[in-house]
Amino acid sequence: MSRAALLVLADGRFPAGGHAHSGGAEAAVKAGRITSAASLEDFCRGRLHTAGLVAGALAAAAVLGVEPRELDAAADARTPSPALRAAARRLGRQLMRAARASWPSAELDALAGEFPKGVHQPVVLGVAARAAGLSPVDAAYCAAYESVSGPATATVRLLSLDPFDATGALARLAPELDRVADAAVEAAGRVVDEGVDALPAASGPLLEVGAEWHAAWPVRLFAS
């Protein structure tokens, strides 16, 4: 196993499409919920413990070999917003392209063929991590980190926030990210024996509402 593959997969420059999405930050800025580094940190903390936890568990379960079709259905059930479901599948398609180019895999090829319209991004992330020889905890860390790094990067652009302040907010969340990744892996382990109902279903209603509001804007900087 090459741990360097984790650096490639988690790198913000990996062409997986995440740069076009704000993770709900654009709607939160517009609504006045993110106005500074402190409120960005609060937003990211909430996103980490909800969307990040769910994504981490889905990705870790995929590494463990849980059936992707079941995981994709579970992701749908945990994403009430049609706009967020569509965004997750768009991101899944883009990640699939990048992953197949980076780590050629019959499993990735089969998944792409079975789901031409895309699979939820965390499920693809887990299958890609598996193809790269990474572990469930690696995939969980990658998913959890993505859940906060995307909004932080977007907020730098949206508010002209000092990037040092945004990075500091992410650094302060590191201990919580550790705990979320551990909880995600523990839940994924239970999925093997108990089925996908063992996956966490933590939700952020404002993220869901904000996504629908954001999708209706005639002009926006980010796709979601």
N, C-alpha and C positions, 0 to 999 in steps of 0.2 A: 504494500500500500504506500503510495506517495502522498504525504501530507501536503506537498506543494500543490497538488490538484485542488485542495481546498482553497488555497490562495487564489488560484485562477478562477474558480467557481464563484467566490465571494467578491472578487475584484469589481468595483464599480465600472471598470472599462470593459468587462466581459460583455460582448454584444447580445445581451439578453433582453434589451428593450426597456429596462427599468428607468433609464434616464428620462423617458417621456412621461412618466407617471409620478405623482406627488404623494401617493399613499394617503390621500385625504387632506393634505396640508393646504392645498390651494383653497379649498372650500373653507377650511378652518381659519385661514388668514382673512378671507373675504368676510367671514362672520365675526371677526374680531376675537376669535379664541386663541390665535397665535399672534402675538405682537412683539415678542422679545425672546431672548435666549431662554429665560426662565419658563415662559409659557410654552415654548417649543419643547423643552425638557418634559414638562407635564404632559403635553400631547403625546410625545414619543413613549413615555412611561405607560400611558393608557393603551396605546396601540400595541406595545410590546406584550402586555399581559392579556390581551384579547386576540387580535389578529395574529400577532407574533407567536403566541402559544399554540394556536390552532394550526398555523402553517408549519411550525416546527414539528408538531406531532404527526401531521400528514406526511411530511418529508421523511421523517425518521421511520415511519411505518412502511413507506415505499422502499426504503433501503432494506428493511427486514423481509421484503418479498410479499407483503400483503397485496392482494389483487388490485391493480390500479383502477379498474372499473368501479370497485367498491369504494375506494378512496375518493374517486372523483364524485361519486354520488353523495358521499358524506360531506365533501367540500361544498357541493351545491346546497345541501340541507343546512349548512352552517353559514350561508351567505344569502341573506334575504334579499338584498338589493340586486335587481337585474343588471344594473350598471356595473356593479362590482363583479358579478359573475362573468359578464362579458369581458371586463378588463382582465380578470384572472385567466381567462382562456386565450386572450390575445397575448398576454405575457407568456403563457404556457407554449403557444406556437413559436414565439420568438426564441424562447429558451431551448425548445426542442431543436430548432435549426442550429443554434450555436453548440449545443451539447453533442449532436450527431457529428458535427464537423470536428469537435475536439476529442471525443471518446467514442469512436464507432462501436456500435453495439446492436446486436440482433434484438435485444429487448427494447431499445429506443426505437428501432425501425418498426417493430411490431406495434408499439404504442402509437407511433405517428400514423401508421396505416389504419389502425382501428378507430382513431379519433381524428379524422381530417379537419374537423372544426376546432380542435384544440382540447387540451386537458387542463384542469386547474394548475396554475404555476407551481405550487408546492409539491404536487404529485410528480410533475415532470422533474422538479429539482431533486426529489428523492431518487427517482430512477436514474437520473444523470449522475448523482453521487455514487450510486451503486455501480454504474458503468465505469466510473473513475476510480473505483476501489476504495471509496471512503466509507466511514462508519455511520451508524444512525446518529451519533452525537455530533459528528461533523455536519451532517445535513441539517440537524436541528439548530445548530449554531448559525449556519448560513442563512436559514429561513428567518430566525429571530433577528439577526443583525440586519437583514434586508428590510425588515418591518420598521426599523427606526432610521436606518441610514438614508433611505429614500426620502422620507419627509424632511430630514435635516438638510440634505443637499438641496431639495426644492425650496425650502424656506430661505436659504441663503440667496437664491435668485429672486424669490417673491418679495422679500423685505429688504434686500441689500444688507442682510445680516452679516456681521463679521464672521467669516468662516472659522476663525479661531474659537469664537464663542459657541458656534454650532458643534464643533468637534469636542469642545469641553463638555457640552451637554451629553454627547454620546459616551464620553469617557466616564462620566459620573453614573451612567446607567449600566456600566459593565458588570457590577456584582449582581444586579437584577437579571441581566441577560444570562448570566451563568445559571441562576436559579430557574429561569424559564426554560432554558435548553435542557436542564436535568429533568424538569417536570414533563417536558414534551417527550423525551426518550422513555421515561417511565410509563407514560400513557401508551406510547407506541408498542412497548413490550406487552402490555395487556391486550392490545388489539389482536395480537397473534392468537391468543387463547379465547378472548371474549368477543371478538368481532369489532366492527367500526363504531358501535355504540360506546365503546370505551374511550374514544377520542374526546378531547375537551371540546366544549361548545361555548366558550367564553365569547361574548359579543360586545360590540361598541355601537349602540343604536345611533349615536350622532354620526359615526362614520358611514353607516348605511344611509341615513337620511341625507347627509351631506353629499354622498355620491350621486344620489338621484337629482338633487338640486344642481350639482356641478355639471352633470350630463346634459342638462337643459340649457346651459349657457350658450349663447351664440358665438362668443369669443372667449377662449381660455388659453392659458399658456401650456397646461399639461393635459394629457388624455384622461387622467383620472386623479 
